[in-house]
Amino acid sequence: MRAMTIDLRSDTVTKPTEGMRRAMADAIVGDDGYGDDPTANKFEARIAALFGKEAALFVPSGTMANQIAIRLHTKPGDEVIIGEGAHCMHYESGAAAALSGVQFVIAGKGGLYTRAEMEALVRPIDLYLPRTGLVMIENTHNRAGGRVFPQNDVLAITELARAKNLALHLDGARIWNAHAKSGLSLDVLAKPFDTVSVCFSKGLGAPVGSVLLGTSEHIEISRRYRKQLGGGMRQIGILCAAAEYGLDNHLKLLVDDHARAARFVSLMASCDGYKCDPKSVETNIINLEATKKHPDDIVAQALKEGVLVNAEGGSRVRVVTNLGVSDKDIEVAADVLRRAAS
């Protein structure tokens, strides 16, 4: 097996660039437990302003940010409305049930849903029924292939939720990609929601970290929840400096990730070993449906040639462009995957 050189498993596999490492090394730090880390304080204030929210809290992971939000907005026994395949249900180890005692109900198909599909799941107030406590939207939607949640649907859903006094949380782990694709500003994308989680360790290339945004009251309560979950940290300015470097230097590069994903799909179009609708590839995530070989066999064969991709159940092979992937890498990876499927 030759050296593993092209990693397309996820945009989480990125490594800090030299510039990011220098920013981390130069960060002025203090003890965040005492509120004394100047880099963290400045960074949180900047992110809050960027998204048009009152306050922000740096946390170790998107999972923690989402779970704190669920706990903020619900009580045990509540139902949370989500799209099919939502990260908070599939990739957070059952934390919502274990930590907040809530259950999920799924609106729509494929991750995106409409106002009508959401409304059909809102429970009437009745002693014998669970209470609908929270509506969540994931933008972009991971399992749907990095799809951007249509803003018209976002506004219609959130308007109805407000009318029904339901809390709203945006899982914006890849909101940067939605911003790059749609052209909508970050504050416009975040405005309809009570709380928003954003991640810096995916497309922006930081090694660690997410931020939860909301009102000052929400974030004050969240600070305690973060501590209870083991997320209280000390000299976090080192990590915030990495996240800020990614924001300043890598956000603008996401359009290149999207272009490479589109290029990859075009190169695969002539391969009869896969099916993929080019129109479904909006950002940096490609879901290929293998038609001749089992995805596990394709992944194993590609690995032998130094290309890393994931099999995701059923017939799916998942490919994700990221900061560490070049135009040449896309050409090579497409060639390897075509041969792996034959």
C-alpha positions as CSV (number, residue, x, y, z in Angstrom):
1,M,0.0,0.0,0.0
2,R,1.4,3.4,-1.0
3,A,1.5,6.4,1.3
4,M,-2.0,7.7,2.2
5,T,-2.0,11.1,0.6
6,I,-5.6,12.1,-0.3
7,D,-8.0,12.1,2.6
8,L,-11.6,12.7,1.5
9,R,-13.3,11.1,4.5
10,S,-14.4,14.4,6.0
11,D,-13.6,18.0,6.4
12,T,-12.7,17.2,10.0
13,V,-9.4,15.6,8.9
14,T,-7.8,19.0,8.2
15,K,-4.6,19.9,10.1
16,P,-3.5,23.3,11.3
17,T,-1.6,25.2,8.7
18,E,1.8,26.9,9.5
19,G,0.1,30.2,9.8
20,M,-2.5,28.8,12.2
21,R,0.2,27.2,14.3
22,R,2.0,30.5,14.6
23,A,-1.2,32.2,15.7
24,M,-1.7,29.5,18.4
25,A,1.8,29.9,19.6
26,D,1.5,33.7,19.8
27,A,-1.9,33.8,21.5
28,I,-2.1,35.8,24.8
29,V,-3.8,33.6,27.2
30,G,-5.3,33.5,30.7
31,D,-7.5,31.2,32.8
32,D,-10.9,31.0,31.2
33,G,-12.3,29.5,34.3
34,Y,-11.9,32.9,35.9
35,G,-12.9,34.7,32.7
36,D,-9.3,35.9,32.4
37,D,-8.4,34.7,28.9
38,P,-8.2,37.9,26.7
39,T,-8.0,36.0,23.4
40,A,-11.1,33.9,24.3
41,N,-13.1,36.9,25.5
42,K,-12.3,38.9,22.4
43,F,-13.0,36.0,20.1
44,E,-16.4,35.2,21.7
45,A,-17.4,38.8,21.4
46,R,-16.4,38.9,17.8
47,I,-18.3,35.8,16.9
48,A,-21.4,37.1,18.7
49,A,-21.3,40.3,16.7
50,L,-20.7,38.5,13.5
51,F,-23.9,36.4,13.9
52,G,-25.9,39.2,15.4
53,K,-26.3,37.6,18.8
54,E,-25.8,39.0,22.3
55,A,-23.2,36.5,23.5
56,A,-21.1,33.5,22.6
57,L,-19.4,30.6,24.4
58,F,-16.5,28.6,23.1
59,V,-16.9,24.8,23.7
60,P,-14.8,21.8,22.7
61,S,-17.2,20.3,20.1
62,G,-20.3,20.8,18.1
63,T,-21.9,17.9,20.0
64,M,-21.5,19.8,23.2
65,A,-22.9,23.0,21.7
66,N,-26.0,21.2,20.4
67,Q,-26.5,19.3,23.6
68,I,-26.3,22.4,25.7
69,A,-28.8,24.1,23.4
70,I,-31.2,21.1,23.7
71,R,-30.9,21.3,27.5
72,L,-31.5,25.0,27.5
73,H,-34.8,24.8,25.6
74,T,-36.4,21.6,26.8
75,K,-37.6,19.6,29.8
76,P,-37.4,15.9,30.2
77,G,-40.1,14.2,28.2
78,D,-40.3,16.9,25.5
79,E,-40.1,16.2,21.8
80,V,-37.6,17.9,19.5
81,I,-38.5,18.3,15.8
82,I,-35.6,17.6,13.5
83,G,-34.9,16.8,9.8
84,E,-34.2,13.2,8.8
85,G,-30.6,12.2,9.4
86,A,-29.9,15.1,11.8
87,H,-26.5,15.1,13.4
88,C,-27.9,15.5,16.9
89,M,-29.7,12.2,16.5
90,H,-27.3,10.1,14.4
91,Y,-23.8,11.3,15.5
92,E,-24.1,12.4,19.1
93,S,-24.2,9.1,20.9
94,G,-27.8,9.3,22.2
95,A,-26.8,12.3,24.3
96,A,-30.2,14.1,24.0
97,A,-32.0,11.2,25.6
98,A,-29.3,10.5,28.1
99,L,-28.6,14.0,29.2
100,S,-31.9,15.9,28.6
101,G,-34.5,13.1,28.5
102,V,-36.0,14.2,25.2
103,Q,-37.1,12.3,22.2
104,F,-36.8,13.3,18.5
105,V,-39.6,13.4,15.9
106,I,-38.5,13.6,12.2
107,A,-40.0,16.0,9.7
108,G,-39.8,15.5,6.0
109,K,-37.4,13.3,4.0
110,G,-33.7,13.6,3.3
111,G,-32.9,16.2,6.0
112,L,-34.8,19.2,4.7
113,Y,-38.4,19.9,5.6
114,T,-41.2,22.4,5.1
115,R,-43.4,24.5,7.3
116,A,-46.3,22.1,6.7
117,E,-44.2,19.0,7.6
118,M,-43.1,20.7,10.8
119,E,-46.6,21.8,11.7
120,A,-47.9,18.3,11.4
121,L,-45.6,17.2,14.2
122,V,-46.4,19.9,16.7
123,R,-48.3,18.4,19.6
124,P,-51.6,19.8,21.0
125,I,-51.4,20.6,24.6
126,D,-52.8,17.6,26.4
127,L,-52.1,15.8,29.7
128,Y,-51.4,12.5,27.9
129,L,-49.1,13.8,25.2
130,P,-45.5,14.8,25.2
131,R,-44.8,18.5,24.8
132,T,-43.2,19.8,21.7
133,G,-40.3,21.8,23.1
134,L,-37.8,22.7,20.3
135,V,-37.5,22.9,16.6
136,M,-34.0,22.3,15.1
137,I,-32.6,23.0,11.6
138,E,-29.2,21.7,10.4
139,N,-27.6,24.0,7.8
140,T,-25.8,22.7,5.8
141,H,-27.2,19.2,6.3
142,N,-24.5,16.6,6.7
143,R,-26.2,13.4,5.8
144,A,-28.2,15.1,3.0
145,G,-24.9,15.7,1.2
146,G,-24.1,19.2,2.5
147,R,-27.4,20.6,1.3
148,V,-28.2,24.2,2.1
149,F,-31.5,24.5,3.9
150,P,-33.6,26.8,1.6
151,Q,-33.9,30.2,3.4
152,N,-37.6,30.6,2.4
153,D,-38.3,27.3,4.3
154,V,-36.2,28.5,7.2
155,L,-38.3,31.7,7.5
156,A,-41.6,29.9,7.1
157,I,-40.7,27.2,9.7
158,T,-39.3,29.7,12.3
159,E,-42.3,32.1,11.8
160,L,-44.7,29.3,12.7
161,A,-42.6,28.1,15.6
162,R,-42.6,31.6,17.0
163,A,-46.4,31.7,16.7
164,K,-46.6,28.5,18.7
165,N,-44.0,29.6,21.3
166,L,-41.5,26.9,20.4
167,A,-37.8,27.4,20.8
168,L,-35.5,27.4,17.8
169,H,-31.9,26.1,17.5
170,L,-29.7,26.1,14.4
171,D,-27.1,23.4,14.1
172,G,-24.8,25.5,12.0
173,A,-21.7,23.3,12.2
174,R,-21.2,24.0,8.5
175,I,-23.0,27.4,8.4
176,W,-19.9,28.7,6.7
177,N,-20.6,26.5,3.7
178,A,-24.2,27.7,3.6
179,H,-22.9,31.3,3.7
180,A,-20.4,30.6,0.9
181,K,-23.0,28.9,-1.3
182,S,-26.0,31.1,-0.7
183,G,-24.3,34.5,-0.4
184,L,-26.4,35.2,2.6
185,S,-24.6,36.9,5.5
186,L,-24.0,34.9,8.7
187,D,-26.3,37.2,10.7
188,V,-29.1,36.7,8.3
189,L,-28.7,33.0,8.4
190,A,-28.7,33.0,12.3
191,K,-31.3,35.7,12.9
192,P,-34.4,33.5,13.1
193,F,-33.0,31.3,15.8
194,D,-32.8,31.6,19.6
195,T,-29.5,29.7,19.7
196,V,-26.9,28.8,17.0
197,S,-24.0,26.4,17.1
198,V,-21.1,26.9,14.7
199,C,-18.0,24.7,14.3
200,F,-14.4,25.8,13.5
201,S,-12.8,22.3,13.1
202,K,-14.4,21.4,9.8
203,G,-14.1,23.6,6.7
204,L,-12.2,26.3,8.6
205,G,-9.5,23.9,9.5
206,A,-9.0,24.5,13.2
207,P,-8.0,21.5,15.3
208,V,-10.7,21.9,18.0
209,G,-13.7,24.0,18.8
210,S,-17.3,25.2,18.3
211,V,-19.2,28.2,19.6
212,L,-22.7,28.4,21.0
213,L,-24.5,31.7,20.4
214,G,-27.6,33.2,22.0
215,T,-28.8,35.8,24.4
216,S,-26.7,36.8,27.4
217,E,-29.0,34.9,29.6
218,H,-28.7,31.7,27.5
219,I,-24.9,31.9,27.5
220,E,-24.7,32.5,31.2
221,I,-26.7,29.4,31.8
222,S,-24.7,27.5,29.1
223,R,-21.4,28.3,30.9
224,R,-22.6,26.3,33.8
225,Y,-23.8,23.5,31.6
226,R,-20.5,23.4,29.8
227,K,-18.8,23.0,33.2
228,Q,-21.1,20.2,34.2
229,L,-20.4,18.4,30.9
230,G,-16.6,18.6,31.5
231,G,-16.1,21.3,28.9
232,G,-14.7,24.0,31.3
233,M,-11.2,24.7,30.1
234,R,-8.3,27.0,31.1
235,Q,-6.0,28.7,28.6
236,I,-8.4,28.3,25.7
237,G,-7.0,31.4,23.9
238,I,-4.7,29.0,22.1
239,L,-7.7,27.2,20.5
240,C,-9.6,30.4,19.9
241,A,-6.6,31.8,18.1
242,A,-6.7,28.8,15.8
243,A,-10.4,29.3,15.2
244,E,-10.0,33.0,14.5
245,Y,-7.2,32.3,12.0
246,G,-9.4,29.9,10.2
247,L,-12.2,32.5,10.1
248,D,-9.8,35.1,8.7
249,N,-7.9,33.0,6.2
250,H,-9.9,29.9,5.3
251,L,-13.5,31.0,5.1
252,K,-12.8,32.5,1.7
253,L,-11.4,29.2,0.5
254,L,-14.7,27.3,0.9
255,V,-15.8,28.2,-2.6
256,D,-12.7,26.3,-3.8
257,D,-13.9,23.2,-1.8
258,H,-17.3,23.6,-3.4
259,A,-15.8,23.9,-6.9
260,R,-13.6,20.8,-6.3
261,A,-16.7,18.8,-5.2
262,A,-18.5,19.9,-8.4
263,R,-15.4,18.9,-10.5
264,F,-15.2,15.5,-8.8
265,V,-18.9,14.8,-9.6
266,S,-18.3,15.7,-13.2
267,L,-15.4,13.3,-13.4
268,M,-17.5,10.5,-12.0
269,A,-20.4,11.1,-14.4
270,S,-19.1,8.7,-16.9
271,C,-18.6,5.9,-14.4
272,D,-21.4,3.3,-14.5
273,G,-20.3,2.0,-11.1
274,Y,-22.0,4.9,-9.2
275,K,-25.1,7.1,-9.3
276,C,-25.0,10.7,-8.1
277,D,-27.2,13.6,-9.0
278,P,-24.9,16.6,-9.7
279,K,-27.7,18.9,-8.6
280,S,-27.6,17.4,-5.1
281,V,-23.9,18.4,-4.7
282,E,-24.2,22.0,-3.5
283,T,-21.2,22.4,-1.2
284,N,-18.4,20.1,-0.3
285,I,-20.1,16.7,0.5
286,I,-20.7,14.1,-2.2
287,N,-22.8,11.0,-1.7
288,L,-22.1,8.4,-4.3
289,E,-24.4,5.4,-4.6
290,A,-22.4,2.3,-5.6
291,T,-24.3,0.2,-8.1
292,K,-21.9,-2.7,-8.8
293,K,-19.7,-3.3,-5.7
294,H,-20.3,-3.1,-2.0
295,P,-19.1,0.3,-0.6
296,D,-16.8,-1.5,1.9
297,D,-14.9,-3.1,-1.0
298,I,-14.6,0.2,-2.8
299,V,-13.3,1.9,0.3
300,A,-10.7,-0.9,0.8
301,Q,-9.5,-0.8,-2.8
302,A,-9.2,3.0,-2.7
303,L,-7.2,2.8,0.5
304,K,-4.7,0.6,-1.2
305,E,-4.0,3.4,-3.6
306,G,-3.8,6.1,-1.0
307,V,-7.3,7.6,-1.3
308,L,-9.4,7.6,1.9
309,V,-13.2,7.7,1.7
310,N,-16.0,6.4,3.9
311,A,-18.7,3.8,3.4
312,E,-21.9,5.1,5.1
313,G,-24.3,2.2,5.2
314,G,-26.4,0.8,2.4
315,S,-24.8,1.6,-1.0
316,R,-23.3,5.0,-0.1
317,V,-19.7,6.1,-0.5
318,R,-19.1,9.5,1.0
319,V,-16.5,11.9,-0.3
320,V,-15.8,15.3,1.3
321,T,-13.5,18.0,-0.2
322,N,-11.5,20.0,2.4
323,L,-8.7,22.3,3.1
324,G,-6.0,19.7,2.5
325,V,-7.2,18.6,-0.9
326,S,-5.9,20.1,-4.2
327,D,-7.3,20.2,-7.7
328,K,-4.8,17.5,-8.7
329,D,-5.9,15.4,-5.7
330,I,-9.5,15.5,-7.1
331,E,-8.3,14.2,-10.5
332,V,-6.4,11.4,-8.9
333,A,-9.1,10.4,-6.4
334,A,-11.7,10.3,-9.2
335,D,-9.5,8.0,-11.2
336,V,-8.9,5.7,-8.2
337,L,-12.6,5.5,-7.3
338,R,-13.6,4.8,-10.9
339,R,-11.3,1.8,-11.0
340,A,-12.3,0.7,-7.5
341,A,-15.9,0.4,-8.6
342,S,-15.2,-1.7,-11.7
